[in-house]
C-alpha cells in the first residue's frame, strides 16, 4: 500500500469516527456527555480538514498518487 493510499484510508476512517461522534452527540440526553462528544467531533473535524489538504498536496507533488 502506498503512502497516499494509507493517508486516504486514514482520512476515510477519521470521517467515520467524526460521523459516529456526531450521531452519539445527537442521541445522548446527558448534557455534559453531549458537549464532550460534540467537542471531540470538532477536534476530529479539524484533523479531517488538515488531512484533506495533505491529500491534495500528495496528489500535486506525486502525480502517480492522483485518484487513489
HELIX and SHEET records of a PDB file:
HELIX    1   1 UNK A    3  UNK A   27  1                                  25    
HELIX    2   2 UNK A   31  UNK A   61  1                                  31    
HELIX    3   3 UNK A   63  UNK A   65  5                                   3    
END                                                                             
